[in-house]
Amino acid sequence: MIPLASEGGGSVAALSGSTIATLERRVGPFVDQVLAKHALTVASDTRAALLLWTARDLVKAARRIAGMAEGDYSPDPDATRRPTFSSPSTKPPPVSAARDEKQGRFALSQVIADYFTELQDGGRRADRGRIARKRWQPIFDAFAELIGKDDIRDIEPTDVVRWKDHRIASGISTSTVAKVDLPALKAVFGWAASNGRIPSNRVQVRVTASRAPITRERGFTDAEAETVLSTALSRKAGPRELLQTVAAFRWMPWLLAYTGARVAEIAQLRKEDIDLSAKPPTLRITPEAGSVKANAFRIVPLHPHLMQQGFGAFVKGSKNGPLFHVAGTKASTIAGKITAAVRKIVPDKAVQPNHGWRHRFKTIARERGFDPRIVDAIQGHAARTAGEGYGDVTPKAMMSGVISRIPAYKTKSATS
């Protein structure tokens, strides 16, 4: 329900911060859409009043519609108090042609660059904008080339539909168009609309993507897991192969199996991220080492079987810095090599290399009745409720509740 101070008057100043936040969450998007449509702006000190009165009118409108549904078509007593709205021009405020050309305020390329810059969040996550640019820039380049319009204000919804049709006709899957291409455009155009570059988000087209058939479990089977881990144990170093690469093929599959982590998170581990003095010994997955989903660190205890195999000795003997790639190079490169190697071992494309460990970890946890909140914390999944988000899931809880209760993997190698 929308919180109202009172049905009639009521001071906006008397509203609590939580009430204003609720209004912002539930009414704010609607208000912003109307403001953007008519190229209107509202002073920050009057926004709360606008949200409150909008909420009240929405409640009254709902009651009015409910009454009409029951046959009450009497005159609306509130109709006469609402002034006739005269919309101003829906175009952005005029800007001199010289200034526009000089600054490129509305050039599509500049809007995209501004979006990526703001995405870096004031420097707290410097890699966020870089990663988004790397992933999305080719999409925007291809879009601009097809549409042939430099000014974002000239791009119409029909242009976006034409782009969508072109991508699908080019052989791009509907799933990629629906889950990658259009969300990228929608995010940037939405940002442009909320920041006064365009009156509204022109990316409203939808694509119905067909789901690929699910023909097997998403995690590795027992046999597949045993083969991958056995291969990791028995793999020989190639000629002039870097020590970090050898270590990656030896240890990364085992770390993935016992943590359910993402391959990128393990690939970027550094010596300083492993705490062998802790009880139990732990590894730290942190944005300081590289990209981490949700930009949040977590500490995960090491399975006793890893320590029995000599992982602690390996860490002690390693140089400071990255464990599995050379400092100054990309962790994603070694992650890609591990992915390619596992794909050769498990060629079934119905299961994802490396990500199959995350699914398997969850499956094992469910089979043994582990606490879902602890399992989510180990794997870096968000709490499902506000209550679950309270407090911390400590390494001690992870070890006693989950990690130590995962049976040690048995492989074909006697060294395991």
N, C-alpha and C positions, 0 to 999 in steps of 0.2 A: 504494500500500500504506500502511496505517496504521502510523506509526512507534511501536515499542514499545521501552522501555529494556531489557526482558528478558521472557522468557515467564513467569517466576515473579515474584520480588520486584522490587527496584529502587527507588531513592529518587527521589521526585518532584523533590526539590531538585536532583538531578543532571541533570534534563532541560534541554536547551538552549532558548534563546528561540525558535529556529526550529522546534524540535520541538513546543513548546507552541502556537506559532502554527498549525502544521499540524493539530494535534489540534483546535484551536479551529475551524478552517475545515471540517474533515471530520466531526467528531463533535459540535461545539458546537450546530449547529441541532437535531440529534436530542435532545440533552440538554435544551436550552431548551424544546423541545416537550413533553417528558415533565414537566419541572418546572412549566411553565405549566398543563398538564392537571390536575395535582394541587395547584396553588396552593402550590408549594414554592419556597423560596429557598435559595441556597447562599452561604456566606461566600466572599469573594474569595480568601482564602488557602487554601481547600480546593478551589477549582474545578479547578485543574490535576490534583489527585488524582482527582477525579470523572471528568474527561475521560480520563485515562490508564486507569483501571479499566474505564470504559465501552468504550473502544477494545479492551482485552484481551478483554472478554466478547463483544464483537461478532465478533472473530476466532474465538474458541472456538465461538460459536454457528454461524458459517459452516462451520467444520470439522465440527461435529456434524451439520448439515444435509447436508453433502456425504457424510458416512459413512452416514447413513440412506438417501440416494439410491442408495448402492451396496449396501444390504441390511444395514447394521450397526445393529441396534436394541438393542444392549446398554445397560444402565443408564448414565445420564449421571453420571460421577464428580463433577461440579461441582454437581449439583442439591442435594445435602444441605448444601452450605456457604452457600447463599443463603437468608437469612431470609425468612419470609413477609412480604410487603409489605401494610401496612394503610394505605390511602389516607385522608388527612384530607379534610375537606370541600373540594369543588372551588370553593367560593365564596370571594371575596376576604375578608380579615380583616374582622370586623364593625366598622362605623363607626357612631357615634351618628347617629340621623336628623337631629338638629339640625345637627351638624357637616357632614354630607353635604349638607344643603339650603343651609347657609350658604356653603360653599366650592364647591359644584357639582362635587365631585371626579370624579363619574362621569357628569355630564351630557354628552350627545353633543356639544353645541356647545362645551363646555369642552375635551373631549378633542381635538377638531379644532383648536381654538385653540392648545392646548399643542403639538400636532404641528407646526403651522406655525411656532411660535416656535422650537422646537428645530431645525427645518429651516434656520433662518437661520445655524446653525453658529457660534454665538458671535460673530456680527457680521462674520465673514470674508467672507460673501456675503449682505449685508443684503437683496438683492433676491430671494433664492431663495424664502424663505417668502412674500413678497408675490406673486410670480409664480404659485406653486403655489396660493395662496389664490384669486387671481383666476380661475384655470383650473378649480379644483375646487369652490369654494364653492357655485356653483349646483347642482352634483351632490348635495352633502350637504344642501342646503336642500330639494331635491325629494325626496330619500330620507327625510329626517326628516318631511316633510309626509305622505308616503304611509304610512310605518310607524306614525307617531303615538306613538312611545315616546321619552320624554325621557332615560331612563337607559340608557346603553350596555350595562349588565349585563342588561337585559331583552330585548335584541335577539337573536333566534335565527337559526340558518341558514335556517329556513323564511322568515323575513322578507326575507332577502337574495334568495332565490329568487323570492319574490313581487315584489320590486322589479325584478329582472331581467326577469321575464315582463311586468310592467307597461310597462317601457321599450320592449321589442320590440313589444308590442301597440300602443303609442302611435305607432309609425312610426319609432322610432329604429333605425338600421341595426345589425345584429348586430356589424358591425365596430366601431362606436362603443362599443357596450356592452362588447365584449370587450377593446378596446384603451384605452378611456378611463374608462368608468363603474366597472367592476369593479376595475381596478388602483388607482383612487383610493380606493375603499372598502377594498380589501385592504391598502393601505399604511397607512392610519390605524388599521384594526382590528389589524393586525400590530403597530404601534407600541403600541397600547393593551394588547395581550396581553403584550408584552415589558416593559411598564412597570407591570404590576400592576393595570391597570384592569379587565381581564377575564381569565378563565382561559385562553382560547385564541382564536385568530383564527376568527371565525364566517364569514368570506368565503372559502368553498372552492368555490363554484359555478363551473362553466366554461361558456363559450359557444363553439360551433363557428362561427366567422365564415367565410363564403364569400369567396373571393378574387375581386376584380374582374378581368374578362378583360383581358389585356395585348394591345393591338392595334397598338402602335407602339413605337418607341424612346422612352426616358424623357427623353432630352435633346433640345434644339432641333436641328432639321435645319439644314443650311447655309443654305437659303432663309429659314427662320424667324429664324435668328440675324442674317442680313443685314438683314432687314426691321426687326427690333427695334432694331438699332444705327443703321440709317439714320433711323428715326423719332426716335431720341434726338438725332441730329445736326440734324435739320431742324425739330424742334418749336419753335414760337414761344411766347414768354411771354404769358400771359393778362393781362387788365386787372388792375392792382393786385396781380399775383401776387408773392409774396415772392421775394427773390433766392435764398434757400435752396431754395425749391421748384423754381425754374427750374434751379438747379444740380443738384438731385437727378435731374430728368428728363434732364438732359444727361449727367451723369457716372456715375450709379449703374449703368445697364445695362452700360456699358463696363468699369467696375471689376469687376462680377460676371463678365463674360465672361473677363477676364484673370486673375482670382484664384480663381474657383470658390468664392467665399465665400458665406455665408448672407446673405440680403437684410437681415436685422436687424443683422448685424455691419457692413455697409457703411453702412446708414442712420444709425448712431450715431457714425460717424467724426467726430473733431474735428481742428481745424487742428494741434494739438499731436501728433496721432497720425501725421502725415505728416513724414517726415524727408527733406527734399530735399538735405541736405548729405551724406547717406550715399552710399556708392558700392557698389552701385547705390542710387538713391532707394528708400525703403521706406514702407509703411504698417504701422501697428501696430494689431492687433485685440486689445483688452484689456477685461477686466471693469470697469476703471475708467471706461470710456465707457458701459457698459450690460451687458445680459445677454449672456454668451458661453457656449455649450455646453461642458460640462466645466470651466467656470470657469478656463480657462487662456489666457494671452496667446500670441500668435504674431506674428512679424514677417515680412511678405511683400514681396518686391521688386516695384516697379512695372514693368510691361511698357514697353519703349522706345516703343511706339506711343502709349501714354498721354501720355508726355512730349512726343512730337512733336505731339500734338494741343493741347498747352497746359495740361495738367492742373497742371503745376508753377506756371505763371503764375496759374492760378485759385486755387490754395492760397495763394500769396503775397499775393494781393489780397483774401483773405477775412479776416474778423474772427476773433479768437480764439474758441474754442468750437466748437460743432457746425457742420459744413459744410453739412448738408442739412436741418436743421430749426432752428427758433428755440430758443435756450436756454430751458429751463423747460417746453417742450412735449415730447411723447412722440415718440421716433424711430419707434415702431411706426406712427404715423399716416402718415408719409411713405412708409414701407415698404408700407403697405396701398395707398396711391395708386399707387405704382409697379406693384404686383401687379395692380391693377385695369386699369391702362393696358396692361400687357403681355397681359392676358387678352383685351382687345379686338383686339390685333394677332394673337395666336395663340389663337383660340377653341377649339381642340381640347382638351377637358378631360382627355385621356389624358396630357397633359404639363403639369406644374405651372409656372405663371409664376415666373420668377426661379430656382426650384429646378432648372428645366431647365438652367440654366447649370452647376450643380454636376455633373449627370450628363454634360453635354457635355464639361466639363473632363476628367473621368475618361476619357471615350471618346477624346478627342484624345491623352491621355497614353498610353493603351494602344496606340493605332494607331502611335505613334512610339517605343514601347518605353522610355518614361521610367521612372526608378527609382520603384517604387511607394511606398517609404518617404518620398521627397522630396515626391511628389504628396500623400500623406496629410498630411504636415506643413503644406503650403501650405493645404490645405482644412480643417485642424483635425480630422482623423480620428485616432483613437488608433492607436498602434503595434499591430500584430497579434501580436507575440511579445514576450517579456521582453527578448530580445536587441536587437530593433529599437528598444526604448525607451531603450537606452543611448546616451549622447552627444547632441549637438544637431544639428539640421538648420539650418545657418546660411543667412542671406539670400544669401551668395555661392554656396552649393551650390544653392539654389533657382533663382537666376538662371542659372547656367551649366548646370545639369542639366535645367531645365524651362522657366522663364519666357521666356528669350531664344530658346528653340527652338520656341515656339508661333508659328505664322505670323500676321502681322498680318491682322486682319479687313479685307476689302474691302467697301465699301458703295457705294451709288449716289451718295453725296455727294462732291463733289470736295474738300471740306474735311477728309476723313478721311485 
